[in-house]
Amino acid sequence: MQLPEPDHTLSPRTGWTRAHWEAAADALLAAVEPYASEDFALYDLPGGQVSASGRLSDGLEGYARTLLLAAFRRDETALERYADGLAAGVAGVWPRVTDHSQPLVEAASVALALRLTRPLLWDRLSDEVRERAADWLTDALTAEPWPCNWELFPVTVGGFLADIGHEPEAARKAVDHGLQRIEQWYVGDGWYTDGDGRKYDYYNGWAMHLYPVLHAWLADDTRLLDLYGGRLKAHLADYARLFGGDGAPLHQGRSLTYRFATAAPLWLGALTGHTPLAPGETRRLASGALTYFLRHGAVDERGLLTLGWHGPDTSVAQRYSGPASPYWASKGFLGLLLPADHPVWTAPEEPGPAEREDAVTPVAAPNWLLQSTRSDGVVRLHNHGSEDVRYDPYYTRLGYSTVTRPSSSYDNSVFVGGDPSRSGIVPLGVGEGWAASRHRAGGGAEVVSLVAAEGAVEVRAYLVSGVAPGTPVRVTGWAAGEGMHSELLPVHGLSGDSGVTEDGPTLFVALARLTGESEPPPLTGLVSVDVGDGFDVTLRWTGRTPLRFRFTAAGGRTSSWSVTPW
């Protein structure tokens, strides 16, 4: 990828300016062009994996997701090619949009791109092509979506069709219905769960906020923009903390192959004026995410994005993943909609949260504790409220970070009787420096988990109940990679990382640390832990007021336990 020389005056941390973003977009668009069909309606990208929807749908996905990139770039030459592809696609090449079908997803990208570039693309098409395209998109208004972020795809299509006056009543109905559907998943403080249950991940940013806010902004609907923009602003206060000092997003949740789509909500806040972040911080975080993935092999020797995180990695693929799926990363280029003289492009870069100071931040809606350290830029997420058993291990582990990936040997887990399962997660609270939850474990066991953190140090406590005396219990810490140091030290009930249950509920306590420091001070000199009568735990950090926690039977029932500070 040919890029301009870095500008470390304007961007002292990444060296990236708007010119770098433009060059990266141009390179990605040029790389996919050779894989277009002769009529430009399909982009059949190389790769061994075919999605569950089949090759034809995958080819449409390649068209739609790279069209989105061309739309953000406003590249008229590229858009001419996509105009030809649109004409051929809606003449019978593309599969129809039906209930629960992947073309529904891609119709949203096509509609959004057409809405963003209307004078450059849509208005230059013939009446016949426009009519066919509108008819193809109209099926998305009534196609049944899956009950999750998919509810927003008819919204996105409906917004465009209403703009052009095609089936306006049906279009407005689809918009209203989809927006009403997501209300049941809004849990406050800027957070949505992606459908029923407690599914918290990057879909909050690149879907649940992106589509409603863009719709409101494009429709110039002040009421909706105040509502959804306000939620976005609240979300970004937490979201900015999910990026490490090296630019890496947290390795958590599904669809991780979308990579730098994580930048989309950052740009969206600047675009609509609904952000708590300074312009230089917005650009620093967004540029950091893109450069992180470019440095780590996200683009192959052909200039193509691969299915994976760094390089190719099928472990992050799902059934719906095809060779063009990674190009939802195009959303990360949303910032190119901002004019070149906008402060987000002209202000000097400012450090992100992980670079400014050590922080331990409770996030109430998902019941997460975010722990970051300035010395190494590492961000750790302690998960005490997010669960989706379909995508284990990316949801159900106790911890995730910007420098580790979930290990096949079950890092950050509690094994009860040799079983590391964690399901039925019940949040028990989050506060200054701590978070807790309860879950079902192997053999019918119940585990109440507590984490407290300061700097890079963690105290982890687990109360295991509901199993026979002598049941083996093992706890694991971080699966550290190159350049990182991981520790797990027993404090109570453990020898090494293992122990056994007593006759009744049994408490296990350990110290843990994940750090990039080459010679960190001993853990035992940074915090002391006292386990008192019953299940009282007192933590004494150097220079801080002690924290005290009590494990108690919830509601007086010995089969269900809780933990609270006191």
Salt bridges, closest charged atoms under 4 A:
GLU22 OE2 - ARG18 NE 2.97
GLU22 OE2 - ARG73 NH1 3.98
ASP26 OD1 - ARG73 NE 2.83
GLU33 OE1 - ARG81 NH1 3.51
GLU61 OE2 - ARG65 NH2 3.15
GLU76 OE1 - ARG124 NH1 3.18
GLU106 OE2 - ARG65 NH2 3.01
ASP123 OD1 - ARG118 NE 3.33
ASP127 OD1 - ARG130 NH2 2.43
GLU128 OE2 - ARG132 NH2 2.97
ASP135 OD1 - HIS166 NE2 3.49
ASP139 OD2 - ARG96 NH2 2.77
GLU151 OE2 - ARG181 NE 2.79
ASP163 OD2 - ARG115 NE 2.79
GLU183 OE1 - ARG231 NH2 2.84
ASP194 OD2 - ARG254 NH2 2.38
ASP201 OD2 - ARG254 NH1 3.20
GLU281 OE2 - ARG356 NH1 3.17
ASP300 OD2 - ARG302 NH2 2.72
ASP313 OD2 - ARG405 NH1 2.54
GLU355 OE2 - ARG13 NH1 3.21
GLU355 OE1 - ARG284 NE 2.68
ASP376 OD2 - ARG380 NH2 3.82
ASP388 OD2 - ARG390 NH2 2.75
ASP411 OD1 - ARG397 NH1 2.51
GLU446 OE1 - ARG438 NE 3.84
GLU454 OE1 - ARG544 NH1 2.56
GLU458 OE1 - ARG460 NH2 2.82
GLU487 OE2 - HIS485 NE2 3.50
GLU487 OE2 - ARG513 NH2 2.64
ASP497 OD2 - ARG474 NH1 3.73
ASP530 OD2 - ARG540 NH1 2.29
ASP536 OD1 - ARG550 NE 2.83
